[in-house]
Amino acid sequence: MIQAPSPTSNNLIACIGCGALVPDTAGLTHSYIGALPGCWAIFGEVLAKEYGEYNYPAIHRMTVDTYAAQHPGVPSRHSIQSVAIHLISLHLMLERGFAAEQATKAIRLALQQRTRFVWLAPPPPLGALTVLDVRQAKTLPQHEAIVTRWAKSVWQAWQPHHATIHQWAAL
């Protein structure tokens, strides 16, 4: 799904999800994650670094959850489920201390009750950090520290919905 877009100009534009100023490019995005092609391409760069240079670190789960929660898209069956699952995972890792593997198992269980999930109106803004901040990391420890700060920032932005997310995550 990730494809580097081809530039159409040197202009920057605010991403519809995270608000980061990203290249105004043409290209593919995700079908229900609300991101502009330029932001989606930067996310692809970050994932490529995680898969390659960083050898698929445990922080990957948090990277994906944070990006998805910061780019909720518009109400649809897929986006509702995506936002719910990624916010549940952030809750479990950040507030309950779950390791990535534990969070992944827990969200599989939560998916069994996906009919309980409803659209959560995204609060503006959706965090102070973005994938642009993560892209600046030069080492794995820097990457992990920035992803953790980014995740905490996005999780805090969703604070008006924490009670609902806690209920969904009750295992």
C-alpha atoms as a printed R data frame, in Angstrom:
    type eleno elety resid chain resno       x       y      z
1   ATOM     1    CA   MET     A     1   0.000   0.000  0.000
2   ATOM     2    CA   ILE     A     2   2.860   2.379  0.690
3   ATOM     3    CA   GLN     A     3   4.056   4.075 -2.445
4   ATOM     4    CA   ALA     A     4   6.299   7.090 -2.671
5   ATOM     5    CA   PRO     A     5   4.351   9.837 -4.416
6   ATOM     6    CA   SER     A     6   5.798  11.797 -7.270
7   ATOM     7    CA   PRO     A     7   6.244  15.504 -6.535
8   ATOM     8    CA   THR     A     8   3.957  17.910 -8.326
9   ATOM     9    CA   SER     A     9   5.472  21.034 -6.754
10  ATOM    10    CA   ASN     A    10   7.884  22.276 -4.109
11  ATOM    11    CA   ASN     A    11   5.002  23.593 -2.025
12  ATOM    12    CA   LEU     A    12   4.219  22.385  1.481
13  ATOM    13    CA   ILE     A    13   0.695  21.737  2.654
14  ATOM    14    CA   ALA     A    14  -0.782  20.899  6.064
15  ATOM    15    CA   CYS     A    15  -1.655  17.215  6.359
16  ATOM    16    CA   ILE     A    16  -5.373  16.666  6.900
17  ATOM    17    CA   GLY     A    17  -4.622  14.267  9.748
18  ATOM    18    CA   CYS     A    18  -1.690  15.525 11.773
19  ATOM    19    CA   GLY     A    19  -1.351  19.083 10.478
20  ATOM    20    CA   ALA     A    20   2.349  18.655  9.630
21  ATOM    21    CA   LEU     A    21   3.626  20.650  6.680
22  ATOM    22    CA   VAL     A    22   4.406  17.991  4.096
23  ATOM    23    CA   PRO     A    23   5.238  18.101  0.394
24  ATOM    24    CA   ASP     A    24   2.209  18.771 -1.772
25  ATOM    25    CA   THR     A    25   2.527  15.665 -3.913
26  ATOM    26    CA   ALA     A    26   0.358  13.405 -5.984
27  ATOM    27    CA   GLY     A    27   0.263   9.760 -5.097
28  ATOM    28    CA   LEU     A    28  -1.468   7.004 -3.268
29  ATOM    29    CA   THR     A    29  -2.536   7.046  0.348
30  ATOM    30    CA   HIS     A    30  -4.247   4.529  2.585
31  ATOM    31    CA   SER     A    31  -7.902   3.782  1.879
32  ATOM    32    CA   TYR     A    32  -9.204   4.871  5.305
33  ATOM    33    CA   ILE     A    33  -6.305   6.509  7.154
34  ATOM    34    CA   GLY     A    34  -6.711  10.258  6.729
35  ATOM    35    CA   ALA     A    35  -3.337  11.437  5.457
36  ATOM    36    CA   LEU     A    36  -2.127  13.398  2.474
37  ATOM    37    CA   PRO     A    37   0.166  11.592  0.014
38  ATOM    38    CA   GLY     A    38   3.205  13.575  1.218
39  ATOM    39    CA   CYS     A    39   2.631  12.570  4.847
40  ATOM    40    CA   TRP     A    40   1.877   8.965  3.888
41  ATOM    41    CA   ALA     A    41   5.189   8.828  1.994
42  ATOM    42    CA   ILE     A    42   7.096  10.137  5.032
43  ATOM    43    CA   PHE     A    43   5.418   7.487  7.178
44  ATOM    44    CA   GLY     A    44   6.602   4.949  4.604
45  ATOM    45    CA   GLU     A    45  10.172   6.230  5.025
46  ATOM    46    CA   VAL     A    46   9.921   5.803  8.797
47  ATOM    47    CA   LEU     A    47   8.566   2.270  8.420
48  ATOM    48    CA   ALA     A    48  11.309   1.382  5.934
49  ATOM    49    CA   LYS     A    49  13.897   2.537  8.461
50  ATOM    50    CA   GLU     A    50  12.244   0.435 11.173
51  ATOM    51    CA   TYR     A    51  12.106  -2.664  8.984
52  ATOM    52    CA   GLY     A    52  15.606  -2.240  7.598
53  ATOM    53    CA   GLU     A    53  18.140  -0.229  9.560
54  ATOM    54    CA   TYR     A    54  16.494  -0.835 12.944
55  ATOM    55    CA   ASN     A    55  15.689  -4.510 12.266
56  ATOM    56    CA   TYR     A    56  11.965  -4.299 13.153
57  ATOM    57    CA   PRO     A    57  12.205  -2.969 16.730
58  ATOM    58    CA   ALA     A    58   9.538  -3.477 19.389
59  ATOM    59    CA   ILE     A    59   8.656   0.232 19.094
60  ATOM    60    CA   HIS     A    60   7.165  -0.513 15.651
61  ATOM    61    CA   ARG     A    61   3.781  -1.348 17.222
62  ATOM    62    CA   MET     A    62   3.714   2.111 18.830
63  ATOM    63    CA   THR     A    63   4.780   3.825 15.589
64  ATOM    64    CA   VAL     A    64   1.901   2.307 13.641
65  ATOM    65    CA   ASP     A    65  -0.649   2.893 16.413
66  ATOM    66    CA   THR     A    66   0.371   6.509 16.824
67  ATOM    67    CA   TYR     A    67   0.288   7.317 13.118
68  ATOM    68    CA   ALA     A    68  -3.128   5.705 12.679
69  ATOM    69    CA   ALA     A    69  -4.573   7.460 15.749
70  ATOM    70    CA   GLN     A    70  -3.231  10.789 14.510
71  ATOM    71    CA   HIS     A    71  -4.781  10.258 11.060
72  ATOM    72    CA   PRO     A    72  -8.299   8.994 11.858
73  ATOM    73    CA   GLY     A    73  -9.856   9.715  8.477
74  ATOM    74    CA   VAL     A    74 -13.616  10.057  8.161
75  ATOM    75    CA   PRO     A    75 -16.347   7.901  9.700
76  ATOM    76    CA   SER     A    76 -16.590   4.481  8.065
77  ATOM    77    CA   ARG     A    77 -16.639   0.916  9.332
78  ATOM    78    CA   HIS     A    78 -12.908   0.549  8.637
79  ATOM    79    CA   SER     A    79 -11.821   3.877 10.119
80  ATOM    80    CA   ILE     A    80 -13.917   3.379 13.262
81  ATOM    81    CA   GLN     A    81 -12.330  -0.018 13.842
82  ATOM    82    CA   SER     A    82  -8.838   1.279 13.023
83  ATOM    83    CA   VAL     A    83  -9.001   4.227 15.402
84  ATOM    84    CA   ALA     A    84 -10.470   2.069 18.164
85  ATOM    85    CA   ILE     A    85  -7.836  -0.652 17.875
86  ATOM    86    CA   HIS     A    86  -4.893   1.737 17.655
87  ATOM    87    CA   LEU     A    87  -6.124   3.797 20.609
88  ATOM    88    CA   ILE     A    88  -6.691   0.636 22.644
89  ATOM    89    CA   SER     A    89  -3.131  -0.392 21.880
90  ATOM    90    CA   LEU     A    90  -1.746   3.015 22.901
91  ATOM    91    CA   HIS     A    91  -3.732   2.836 26.134
92  ATOM    92    CA   LEU     A    92  -2.401  -0.629 26.919
93  ATOM    93    CA   MET     A    93   1.229   0.253 26.212
94  ATOM    94    CA   LEU     A    94   1.318   3.767 27.692
95  ATOM    95    CA   GLU     A    95  -0.997   3.426 30.682
96  ATOM    96    CA   ARG     A    96  -0.927  -0.255 31.522
97  ATOM    97    CA   GLY     A    97   2.666  -1.044 30.610
98  ATOM    98    CA   PHE     A    98   1.935  -3.750 28.044
99  ATOM    99    CA   ALA     A    99   4.794  -4.811 25.790
100 ATOM   100    CA   ALA     A   100   4.141  -4.599 22.055
101 ATOM   101    CA   GLU     A   101   3.434  -8.322 21.774
102 ATOM   102    CA   GLN     A   102   0.956  -8.183 24.663
103 ATOM   103    CA   ALA     A   103  -0.812  -5.200 23.097
104 ATOM   104    CA   THR     A   104  -1.086  -7.025 19.771
105 ATOM   105    CA   LYS     A   105  -2.669 -10.060 21.475
106 ATOM   106    CA   ALA     A   106  -5.030  -7.815 23.430
107 ATOM   107    CA   ILE     A   107  -6.252  -5.941 20.367
108 ATOM   108    CA   ARG     A   108  -6.999  -9.273 18.691
109 ATOM   109    CA   LEU     A   109  -9.279 -10.027 21.639
110 ATOM   110    CA   ALA     A   110 -10.833  -6.562 21.467
111 ATOM   111    CA   LEU     A   111 -11.599  -7.099 17.782
112 ATOM   112    CA   GLN     A   112 -13.943  -9.904 18.781
113 ATOM   113    CA   GLN     A   113 -16.222  -7.194 20.182
114 ATOM   114    CA   ARG     A   114 -15.742  -4.670 17.365
115 ATOM   115    CA   THR     A   115 -19.494  -4.069 17.117
116 ATOM   116    CA   ARG     A   116 -19.129  -1.974 20.302
117 ATOM   117    CA   PHE     A   117 -16.821   0.485 18.546
118 ATOM   118    CA   VAL     A   118 -18.291   3.839 17.552
119 ATOM   119    CA   TRP     A   119 -16.850   6.863 15.805
120 ATOM   120    CA   LEU     A   120 -14.924   9.081 18.188
121 ATOM   121    CA   ALA     A   121 -14.856  12.697 17.059
122 ATOM   122    CA   PRO     A   122 -11.155  13.536 16.700
123 ATOM   123    CA   PRO     A   123 -10.102  16.331 19.046
124 ATOM   124    CA   PRO     A   124  -8.096  19.152 17.492
125 ATOM   125    CA   PRO     A   125  -5.157  19.120 17.462
126 ATOM   126    CA   LEU     A   126  -4.122  15.478 17.460
127 ATOM   127    CA   GLY     A   127  -0.821  15.926 19.251
128 ATOM   128    CA   ALA     A   128   2.152  18.253 19.264
129 ATOM   129    CA   LEU     A   129   4.543  15.880 17.462
130 ATOM   130    CA   THR     A   130   4.193  14.217 14.064
131 ATOM   131    CA   VAL     A   131   5.901  11.661 11.880
132 ATOM   132    CA   LEU     A   132   8.163  14.516 10.724
133 ATOM   133    CA   ASP     A   133   9.711  14.570 14.199
134 ATOM   134    CA   VAL     A   134  10.251  10.808 14.106
135 ATOM   135    CA   ARG     A   135  11.938  11.014 10.707
136 ATOM   136    CA   GLN     A   136  14.643  13.257 12.237
137 ATOM   137    CA   ALA     A   137  15.962  10.492 14.521
138 ATOM   138    CA   LYS     A   138  19.510   9.409 13.681
139 ATOM   139    CA   THR     A   139  19.814   6.375 15.967
140 ATOM   140    CA   LEU     A   140  17.485   3.690 17.295
141 ATOM   141    CA   PRO     A   141  17.535   5.132 20.849
142 ATOM   142    CA   GLN     A   142  16.599   8.574 19.461
143 ATOM   143    CA   HIS     A   143  13.890   6.969 17.335
144 ATOM   144    CA   GLU     A   144  12.442   5.118 20.313
145 ATOM   145    CA   ALA     A   145  12.464   8.251 22.473
146 ATOM   146    CA   ILE     A   146  10.745  10.376 19.818
147 ATOM   147    CA   VAL     A   147   8.149   7.700 19.013
148 ATOM   148    CA   THR     A   148   7.347   7.408 22.725
149 ATOM   149    CA   ARG     A   149   6.935  11.196 23.100
150 ATOM   150    CA   TRP     A   150   4.850  11.282 19.907
151 ATOM   151    CA   ALA     A   151   2.637   8.454 21.184
152 ATOM   152    CA   LYS     A   152   2.121  10.166 24.545
153 ATOM   153    CA   SER     A   153   1.238  13.404 22.779
154 ATOM   154    CA   VAL     A   154  -1.331  11.738 20.516
155 ATOM   155    CA   TRP     A   155  -2.751   9.658 23.372
156 ATOM   156    CA   GLN     A   156  -3.174  12.806 25.480
157 ATOM   157    CA   ALA     A   157  -4.937  14.554 22.592
158 ATOM   158    CA   TRP     A   158  -7.586  11.828 22.651
159 ATOM   159    CA   GLN     A   159  -8.165  12.428 26.399
160 ATOM   160    CA   PRO     A   160 -11.867  13.339 25.951
161 ATOM   161    CA   HIS     A   161 -12.437   9.728 24.830
162 ATOM   162    CA   HIS     A   162 -10.224   7.897 27.327
163 ATOM   163    CA   ALA     A   163 -13.155   6.514 29.326
164 ATOM   164    CA   THR     A   164 -14.646   4.927 26.201
165 ATOM   165    CA   ILE     A   165 -11.273   3.510 25.160
166 ATOM   166    CA   HIS     A   166 -10.720   2.108 28.652
167 ATOM   167    CA   GLN     A   167 -14.078   0.304 28.394
168 ATOM   168    CA   TRP     A   168 -13.189  -1.120 24.998
169 ATOM   169    CA   ALA     A   169  -9.843  -2.300 26.356
170 ATOM   170    CA   ALA     A   170 -11.288  -4.016 29.437
171 ATOM   171    CA   LEU     A   171 -10.067  -7.543 28.985
